[in-house]
Amino acid sequence: MAGLGVLAVHAHPDDEAVWTGGTLARCSAEGARTAVVTCTWAEGTVRAGELERSLDILGAGEPRLLGYADARKPESAPGAPRFLDVPFDEAVGQVVRHIRQFRPDVVLTYDGYGAYGHPDHVHVHRVTLAAVEAAGYDQLYPDMGEPWWPRALYLSVIPRSVVVSHWRAVFGADPEPGQTLPGVPDERVTTTLDIARWGERKWAAMHAHRSELERGASMTLLTALPEQARAQLLGTEWYRRAGHTGPAETALTV
């Protein structure tokens, strides 16, 4: 992966660690350039400081904060609009700016369901897809830098079989009949990335987000898993490749 540029686009501080932390750590360790755009929370907030520590652990550079507010936490960016409420073209343009500045070969983001349906995650998916396509056109967003074509787009996913097998361990009971579950059919997973060697680094990056652990968020559920289940989830990250957009093939490898 030496020389490869990998840019992840996420909604909130901690998502970079939970969903792509192993990939970022592995790519950085193998010589790739790595970076993360975070669409919500502003500089100077507690979670922005936690993000900085997480990125340092993962080798993913300095925070690239868009500074919009979390859909559910106005205190995340005092005085700024919610990311969901920003005009779509404005949000796309901000991500285009970072794509053109960093010039990645590979872009990572969520799948269409945003992993588990969080509205900020779903919106980041839509904005990132538009930005990856738009970044290469000199006619679009001309004030956001020189055009650049990312060569591959990977969407972070969870195989449905993994969701089902660990549901009881996470939530203490089986899913309700007819309950909508996160995850995609296993056959939709195109890339299973072995990040076991970097699992401890991912774990440390997750723990850099102390405020999320303290408030009992979804990360707390992960940290409470039995060791075997936690090792599986920390040792593997899954993606659905959405195709390449540039002139040559680029692929994350197992």
C-alpha positions in Angstrom: 0.0 0.0 0.0 3.0 2.3 -0.1 2.2 5.6 -1.6 -1.6 4.9 -1.7 -3.8 7.8 -0.5 -6.8 6.7 1.7 -9.3 9.3 2.8 -12.2 8.3 5.1 -15.3 10.6 5.4 -17.3 10.2 8.6 -20.1 11.8 10.5 -18.9 12.0 14.1 -15.7 11.8 16.1 -15.3 8.1 17.0 -16.7 6.7 13.7 -13.3 6.8 12.2 -12.2 4.3 14.9 -15.2 2.1 15.1 -15.9 1.6 11.4 -12.5 2.1 9.7 -9.9 2.3 12.5 -8.2 -1.0 11.6 -8.1 -0.1 7.9 -6.6 3.3 8.6 -4.0 1.9 11.0 -3.0 -0.9 8.6 -2.8 1.4 5.6 -0.7 3.9 7.5 1.6 1.1 8.8 2.1 -0.2 5.3 3.1 3.2 3.9 -0.1 4.8 2.7 -1.1 8.4 3.3 -4.3 8.4 5.4 -6.7 11.2 6.5 -10.2 11.6 7.9 -12.9 14.2 7.2 -15.4 14.5 10.0 -18.6 16.3 9.1 -19.9 17.3 12.5 -18.6 18.8 15.8 -16.5 21.9 15.9 -12.9 22.7 16.9 -12.6 23.4 20.6 -15.1 20.9 21.7 -14.3 17.9 23.9 -15.0 15.4 21.1 -12.8 17.3 18.7 -9.9 16.8 21.1 -10.7 13.1 21.4 -10.7 12.9 17.6 -7.2 14.4 17.5 -5.9 11.7 19.9 -7.7 8.9 18.0 -6.2 10.1 14.6 -2.8 10.2 16.2 -3.1 6.6 17.3 -4.3 5.5 13.9 -1.6 7.5 12.0 -4.3 9.5 10.1 -3.0 13.0 10.4 -4.7 16.1 11.8 -8.5 16.5 12.2 -10.4 17.7 9.1 -13.5 19.1 10.7 -16.3 20.6 8.6 -17.7 22.1 11.8 -21.4 21.4 11.4 -23.7 20.3 14.2 -24.6 16.7 15.0 -28.3 16.0 14.2 -29.0 15.2 17.8 -26.5 17.4 19.7 -26.7 21.2 19.0 -23.8 21.7 21.5 -21.5 19.9 19.1 -21.1 23.1 17.0 -22.6 26.1 18.8 -24.1 28.6 16.4 -23.6 26.3 13.3 -26.3 24.6 11.4 -26.9 20.9 11.6 -25.1 19.0 8.9 -28.5 17.6 7.8 -29.8 21.1 7.3 -26.9 22.5 5.2 -27.7 22.9 1.5 -26.7 19.8 -0.3 -24.4 21.5 -2.7 -22.6 23.3 0.1 -21.9 20.0 2.0 -20.7 18.3 -1.2 -18.4 21.3 -2.0 -16.8 21.0 1.4 -16.0 17.3 0.9 -14.8 18.0 -2.6 -12.4 20.6 -1.2 -10.8 17.9 1.1 -10.7 15.4 -1.7 -8.9 17.9 -3.9 -6.5 18.9 -1.2 -5.6 15.4 -0.1 -5.9 13.7 -3.5 -6.7 10.2 -2.3 -6.7 7.1 -4.5 -9.3 5.4 -2.2 -12.2 7.0 -0.4 -14.0 5.2 2.5 -17.4 6.0 3.9 -20.7 4.4 5.1 -23.1 2.3 3.1 -26.5 3.5 2.1 -28.0 2.6 5.5 -25.3 4.4 7.3 -24.3 1.2 9.0 -27.3 1.3 11.4 -29.5 4.0 10.2 -28.2 7.1 11.9 -29.4 10.1 9.9 -26.0 11.8 9.9 -24.4 8.6 8.6 -26.9 8.2 5.8 -26.4 11.9 4.8 -22.6 11.5 4.8 -23.0 8.5 2.5 -25.1 10.6 0.0 -22.8 13.6 0.2 -19.6 11.6 -0.2 -20.9 9.7 -3.2 -21.7 13.0 -4.9 -18.4 14.5 -3.9 -16.3 11.6 -5.2 -18.0 12.0 -8.5 -17.9 15.8 -8.6 -14.2 16.1 -7.5 -12.9 15.2 -10.9 -14.8 17.7 -12.9 -13.2 21.1 -13.5 -16.6 22.5 -14.3 -17.9 21.8 -10.7 -16.8 23.6 -7.6 -14.0 25.5 -9.3 -13.1 27.4 -6.1 -12.4 24.2 -4.2 -9.1 23.3 -5.8 -7.7 21.5 -8.8 -9.8 18.5 -10.0 -9.0 15.1 -8.7 -10.4 11.6 -9.5 -10.4 9.2 -6.6 -9.9 5.8 -8.1 -12.0 3.6 -5.8 -14.8 4.0 -3.3 -15.4 1.5 -0.5 -18.5 1.5 1.7 -18.1 0.2 5.2 -20.6 -2.6 5.9 -21.3 -5.4 8.4 -22.3 -8.9 7.1 -25.8 -9.8 8.2 -24.4 -13.2 9.5 -22.1 -11.3 11.9 -24.9 -9.1 13.1 -27.1 -12.1 13.9 -24.4 -14.2 15.5 -23.4 -11.4 17.9 -26.8 -9.8 18.6 -27.5 -11.6 21.8 -24.0 -10.9 23.1 -24.5 -7.2 22.5 -28.1 -6.7 23.5 -28.8 -9.6 25.8 -31.6 -11.1 23.8 -32.4 -12.3 20.3 -33.9 -9.9 17.7 -37.6 -9.4 17.8 -39.6 -11.0 15.0 -39.7 -8.7 12.0 -37.1 -6.3 13.6 -35.1 -4.3 11.1 -31.5 -5.4 11.5 -28.3 -3.5 10.4 -25.9 -5.2 8.0 -26.0 -6.4 4.4 -26.5 -9.9 2.9 -23.1 -11.6 3.1 -22.9 -11.9 -0.7 -22.9 -8.1 -0.9 -19.6 -7.9 0.9 -16.8 -7.5 -1.7 -13.8 -6.9 0.6 -13.0 -8.6 4.0 -10.0 -6.8 5.4 -7.8 -8.6 8.0 -6.8 -6.0 10.5 -6.1 -8.3 13.5 -2.5 -7.1 13.8 -3.8 -3.6 14.2 -6.7 -4.5 16.5 -5.0 -3.1 19.6 -4.4 0.2 17.8 -8.1 0.3 16.8 -9.1 -0.5 20.4 -6.9 2.3 21.7 -8.3 4.8 19.2 -11.8 3.8 20.3 -10.9 4.4 23.9 -9.5 7.9 23.0 -13.2 8.8 22.8 -13.7 8.8 26.5 -16.9 11.0 26.5 -18.7 8.4 24.3 -17.7 5.5 26.5 -18.8 7.4 29.6 -22.2 8.3 28.2 -23.0 4.6 27.4 -23.1 5.0 23.6 -22.8 2.3 21.1 -19.1 2.0 21.7 -19.9 1.0 25.3 -21.8 -2.0 23.9 -18.7 -3.0 21.9 -16.4 -2.8 24.8 -18.7 -5.0 26.9 -18.6 -7.9 24.4 -17.1 -11.2 25.4 -13.5 -11.4 24.4 -14.0 -13.9 21.5 -16.7 -11.8 19.9 -14.7 -8.6 20.5 -11.6 -10.1 18.9 -13.6 -11.0 15.8 -15.1 -7.6 15.4 -11.8 -5.9 16.1 -9.8 -8.2 13.8 -11.9 -7.7 10.6 -13.4 -4.8 8.7 -15.8 -5.3 5.8 -16.6 -3.2 2.7 -18.7 -3.2 -0.4 -16.7 -1.7 -3.3 -18.8 0.8 -5.2 -16.6 0.7 -8.3 -13.7 2.9 -9.4 -14.1 6.4 -10.7 -10.7 7.2 -12.1 -8.5 6.0 -14.9 -6.9 3.0 -13.2 -7.9 0.2 -10.9 -7.0 0.5 -7.2 -8.0 -2.0 -4.6 -7.7 -2.6 -0.9 -6.3 -6.1 -0.4 -7.0 -8.7 2.2 
